[in-house]
Amino acid sequence: MSLQRDDENNLEDDLQQQVSDYLVTHPDFFVRHPEVLAEIDIPHPTGDAVSLIERQVRTLREQNRRYRSQLESLLEIARENDALAKRLHRLTLALIETRSFDEVLNTLQDELRNLFQADAVEMKLFSAEELAAHGSEAGPAMFSDFIRKERPSCGELPPEQLDYLFGPQAGGTGSVALIPLHATPLVGILAIGSHDPQRFEASKSVDFLRRLADIVSATLSAVSSPGA
């Protein structure tokens, strides 16, 4: 047991000597590799007191770690936005090829399920006259204010709204992205549901959903009305 410990101590001594020899023969090492210097502590013997230099170094090192973490977060957001932009571009190209309401709905269901990991995609459309005439009925009344405000939203929905939008699939829907549609003379809702409660949580940005609302609304305006 003691022999093994002696061997370990000898090995450590050899490594320390090699490091020492290297630094002596390469005095510009820390100039060429400042990132190493930023990660190591170089104490200044001052008894029980901590020198001002040490405090400054520690503060700068902590700031560096925070900045690095912030940069990594920004890069991750940039990668996510780039991926979303590519998916939206593909969806836009697919919608350009549609010629009817049914084709628009089928394309949205296929593309949103495949590209955006959606578990359910539904669309509800009304004419402005229908919405006004049936605004007091359970279905349209639940979303009339949402459609009027023209602002997408994310989050959980009460059971009655889930039932109206998704029918038999409502029970397995944990979160929903709601998108208002305005395609004169039609108005309505595009609902994208997920089993994951965090997939479309309320804190998510809706900028992407606004773009999607514009694209789908423009496409619906260009194709025939349902049943036409």
C-alpha positions as CSV (number, residue, x, y, z in Angstrom):
1,M,0.0,0.0,0.0
2,S,2.8,2.4,0.9
3,L,4.7,1.5,-2.2
4,Q,1.7,2.5,-4.3
5,R,1.4,5.8,-2.5
6,D,5.1,6.4,-3.0
7,D,4.7,5.7,-6.7
8,E,1.8,8.2,-6.9
9,N,3.8,10.8,-5.1
10,N,6.8,10.3,-7.4
11,L,4.5,10.6,-10.5
12,E,3.0,13.8,-9.2
13,D,6.5,15.2,-8.5
14,D,7.6,14.3,-12.0
15,L,4.5,16.0,-13.5
16,Q,5.1,19.1,-11.5
17,Q,8.7,19.2,-12.6
18,Q,7.7,18.9,-16.2
19,V,5.2,21.7,-15.9
20,S,7.8,23.9,-14.2
21,D,10.4,23.1,-16.8
22,Y,8.0,23.9,-19.6
23,L,6.9,27.2,-18.1
24,V,10.5,28.2,-17.6
25,T,11.4,27.4,-21.2
26,H,8.2,29.0,-22.5
27,P,7.8,32.3,-20.5
28,D,5.2,33.6,-23.0
29,F,2.8,30.7,-22.4
30,F,0.2,32.8,-20.5
31,V,0.5,35.5,-23.1
32,R,-0.4,33.0,-25.8
33,H,-3.0,31.3,-23.7
34,P,-4.7,34.0,-21.6
35,E,-7.8,31.8,-21.2
36,V,-5.7,29.5,-18.9
37,L,-4.7,32.4,-16.7
38,A,-8.3,33.4,-16.4
39,E,-9.2,30.0,-14.9
40,I,-6.5,29.6,-12.3
41,D,-6.0,31.3,-8.9
42,I,-2.6,32.9,-8.3
43,P,-2.5,33.8,-4.5
44,H,-0.7,36.8,-3.2
45,P,0.7,36.0,0.3
46,T,-0.8,38.6,2.6
47,G,-1.5,36.7,5.7
48,D,-5.2,36.5,6.7
49,A,-6.0,39.5,4.5
50,V,-7.1,39.2,0.8
51,S,-5.2,41.5,-1.5
52,L,-7.1,44.0,-3.6
53,I,-5.6,42.3,-6.7
54,E,-7.1,39.0,-5.7
55,R,-10.5,40.6,-5.2
56,Q,-10.3,42.3,-8.6
57,V,-9.3,39.0,-10.3
58,R,-12.1,37.1,-8.6
59,T,-14.6,39.8,-9.6
60,L,-13.4,39.8,-13.2
61,R,-13.4,36.0,-13.4
62,E,-17.0,35.9,-12.1
63,Q,-18.0,38.6,-14.6
64,N,-16.4,36.6,-17.4
65,R,-18.4,33.5,-16.4
66,R,-21.6,35.4,-16.4
67,Y,-20.9,37.0,-19.8
68,R,-20.0,33.6,-21.2
69,S,-23.3,32.1,-19.9
70,Q,-25.2,35.0,-21.4
71,L,-23.4,34.6,-24.7
72,E,-24.3,30.9,-24.8
73,S,-27.9,31.7,-24.1
74,L,-28.0,34.2,-26.9
75,L,-26.4,31.7,-29.3
76,E,-29.0,29.1,-28.4
77,I,-31.8,31.6,-29.0
78,A,-30.2,32.5,-32.3
79,R,-30.0,28.8,-33.3
80,E,-33.7,28.3,-32.4
81,N,-34.8,31.4,-34.3
82,D,-32.8,30.3,-37.4
83,A,-34.5,26.8,-37.2
84,L,-37.9,28.5,-36.9
85,A,-37.3,30.7,-39.8
86,K,-36.4,27.7,-42.0
87,R,-39.5,25.9,-40.9
88,L,-41.7,28.9,-41.6
89,H,-40.1,29.2,-45.0
90,R,-40.9,25.6,-45.8
91,L,-44.5,26.0,-44.6
92,T,-44.9,29.2,-46.7
93,L,-43.7,27.3,-49.9
94,A,-46.1,24.5,-49.1
95,L,-49.1,26.9,-48.7
96,I,-48.3,28.7,-51.9
97,E,-49.2,25.5,-53.7
98,T,-52.6,25.2,-52.2
99,R,-55.7,26.0,-54.2
100,S,-58.6,25.4,-51.8
101,F,-59.6,25.7,-48.1
102,D,-59.3,21.9,-47.7
103,E,-55.8,21.9,-49.1
104,V,-54.8,24.8,-46.8
105,L,-56.1,22.8,-43.8
106,N,-54.4,19.6,-44.9
107,T,-51.1,21.4,-45.5
108,L,-51.2,23.1,-42.1
109,Q,-52.0,19.8,-40.3
110,D,-49.1,17.9,-42.1
111,E,-46.5,20.7,-41.9
112,L,-47.2,21.8,-38.3
113,R,-47.2,18.3,-37.1
114,N,-44.0,17.4,-38.8
115,L,-42.0,20.7,-38.5
116,F,-43.3,22.1,-35.2
117,Q,-43.9,18.9,-33.2
118,A,-47.6,19.6,-32.9
119,D,-49.9,16.9,-31.7
120,A,-53.2,18.5,-32.9
121,V,-54.0,21.2,-35.5
122,E,-57.5,22.6,-35.9
123,M,-59.0,25.6,-37.7
124,K,-62.3,27.3,-37.0
125,L,-63.5,29.8,-39.5
126,F,-66.6,32.0,-39.6
127,S,-67.9,34.8,-41.8
128,A,-68.0,38.1,-40.0
129,E,-71.8,38.0,-40.2
130,E,-71.9,34.5,-38.7
131,L,-69.6,35.6,-35.8
132,A,-71.9,38.5,-35.1
133,A,-75.1,36.4,-35.4
134,H,-73.8,33.6,-33.2
135,G,-71.5,35.6,-30.9
136,S,-73.7,34.6,-27.9
137,E,-73.4,30.9,-28.7
138,A,-70.9,28.8,-26.7
139,G,-68.4,28.2,-29.4
140,P,-67.8,31.5,-31.1
141,A,-68.5,33.5,-28.0
142,M,-65.5,31.9,-26.2
143,F,-63.1,33.4,-28.8
144,S,-64.8,36.5,-30.2
145,D,-62.7,38.9,-28.1
146,F,-59.5,36.9,-29.0
147,I,-60.3,37.2,-32.7
148,R,-61.1,40.9,-32.4
149,K,-57.8,41.7,-30.6
150,E,-55.8,39.9,-33.3
151,R,-53.0,38.9,-30.9
152,P,-51.7,35.3,-30.8
153,S,-51.4,33.6,-27.4
154,C,-49.8,30.5,-25.8
155,G,-50.7,28.5,-22.7
156,E,-53.3,26.3,-21.2
157,L,-57.0,26.6,-22.0
158,P,-60.1,25.7,-20.0
159,P,-61.8,22.4,-20.8
160,E,-64.8,23.9,-22.6
161,Q,-62.5,25.7,-25.1
162,L,-60.3,22.6,-25.6
163,D,-63.5,20.6,-26.3
164,Y,-64.7,23.1,-28.9
165,L,-61.3,23.3,-30.7
166,F,-60.0,19.7,-30.5
167,G,-63.0,17.5,-29.8
168,P,-61.9,13.9,-28.8
169,Q,-58.3,15.0,-28.7
170,A,-59.0,17.7,-26.0
171,G,-58.2,15.4,-23.1
172,G,-54.6,14.9,-24.1
173,T,-53.8,18.5,-24.9
174,G,-51.5,20.1,-22.3
175,S,-50.7,23.5,-24.0
176,V,-52.0,25.4,-27.0
177,A,-50.8,28.1,-29.4
178,L,-53.8,30.2,-30.6
179,I,-53.6,32.2,-33.7
180,P,-56.3,34.7,-34.9
181,L,-57.1,34.6,-38.6
182,H,-58.5,37.5,-40.7
183,A,-59.1,36.6,-44.3
184,T,-61.9,38.8,-45.5
185,P,-64.7,37.9,-45.5
186,L,-63.6,35.1,-43.0
187,V,-62.3,35.3,-39.5
188,G,-61.3,32.5,-37.2
189,I,-58.8,30.6,-35.2
190,L,-55.8,28.3,-35.9
191,A,-55.2,26.2,-32.9
192,I,-51.9,24.2,-32.4
193,G,-52.0,21.7,-29.5
194,S,-49.3,19.7,-27.8
195,H,-49.4,17.0,-25.2
196,D,-46.5,18.8,-23.5
197,P,-47.7,21.5,-21.0
198,Q,-44.3,23.3,-21.6
199,R,-44.4,23.2,-25.4
200,F,-46.6,26.4,-25.7
201,E,-46.2,27.9,-22.3
202,A,-47.6,31.3,-21.7
203,S,-44.2,33.0,-21.4
204,K,-43.2,32.1,-25.0
205,S,-42.7,34.9,-27.5
206,V,-45.6,35.3,-30.0
207,D,-43.6,37.1,-32.7
208,F,-43.3,33.9,-34.7
209,L,-47.0,33.2,-34.3
210,R,-47.8,36.7,-35.7
211,R,-45.9,35.9,-38.9
212,L,-47.7,32.6,-39.1
213,A,-51.1,34.4,-38.7
214,D,-50.2,36.8,-41.6
215,I,-49.1,33.9,-43.9
216,V,-52.2,31.7,-43.2
217,S,-54.6,34.7,-43.4
218,A,-53.1,35.8,-46.7
219,T,-53.3,32.2,-48.1
220,L,-57.0,31.8,-47.0
221,S,-57.8,35.1,-48.7
222,A,-56.4,33.7,-52.0
223,V,-58.2,30.4,-52.1
224,S,-61.8,29.4,-52.3
225,S,-64.2,29.5,-49.3
226,P,-65.0,26.3,-47.4
227,G,-67.4,24.2,-49.5
228,A,-66.9,26.3,-52.6
